[in-house]
């Protein structure tokens, strides 16, 4: 009986050893990635907006790569007067960006034959951007009906990482920031040595609240 049980256990171990019970994980464990991206915004040429210019300038100063802003204004092809108007609008927008601390502002003008593209201005710049981990796609069914097999390619957590990446205000924070500046440890230690030794602090010279109050009272009585 004992021999039969031993043989059964040994056979079970051999069978289990031949089975691969591991399966590849679909859970995303990669961190949010940082990369240089081109940011763009559409402006109303005829209405220079100080608040909008400040938002763009602040974002550029925080995350921009130092290449400056690029402004592109459209005008009707073969119409010198319309180009002059576009140049006037460009100067107004450029002045706002310079006012808010952007020194490099490149301006370009593009001829347009299609009326629907007239009266537009675009500002663009290269900046550090936080994005979802590499190879992270949108969740199955995000763009409508999908097949069941598409779910096998989706990494669990990608949609959450995508949403989190859009919440990062300053992507450079993910690279780490320096702590307190370097200082002389001996000098810092000397400041607390007397405190640790229990040495009383010397009496402070100058006025005190009680003396000021008594002076005021005596002065009032004498009056």
C-alpha positions, 0 to 999 in steps of 0.5 A: 500500500505504501509503495503504491501511494509513493508511486502515485505521488511520484507520478503526479510530480512528474506530470506537474513538472511537465506542465507550464502553468505560467501565463504572460501578464497583461498588467502594465508595470512600466512607468509613465514616459517622458518625451519631447512633443510639439504643442500647438494652440489655435489663436484668434488673430484679430483678438490678442488675448493676454490671459491666453498668451500668459497660459501658453508662455507659462507652459513654455517657460516651465516645459519648453525646450528653449527653441522659442515659440513659432507663430504662423498667420494666414492671409489671402493669396495675392492680397498685400493689404490682407498680409499687412493686417496679418502682420499687425495682428502678429505684432500684437500677439508677439508683444504679449508673449514677450511681455510674459517672458518669452524672448524668442518668438518666430513669426511666419506668414502663409498664403491661403487660397481657400477662404476657410483657412483664412483668419487663423493663427497657430502657435507651436513649441517643443516641450517636455510631455508626460505620456502613457507607457510605451506600447500602451494602446487605448482600451478595447472598444474605445473607438467603437465596436471591436473583436474579442481578440483585441482584448488580448493585446490590451495592457491592463492599466494602460487607460489609467496610466494615460489619464494620469499622464494628462494630469501631470502639470510639470513633467520634469518633476518625474525626472526628480528635483534637487533637494536642499542646497549643499551646505557646511555640515560643521557650521550647521552642527555648531548651531545646535550644539549649545541647544543639545548641551542645554546651554541657556540662550543669552538675554536678548537686548532691546524692547519687550512687550511688557516694557513697552506697555509699562512705558505707555501706561506711565506716560499716560498717567503722567499726562 
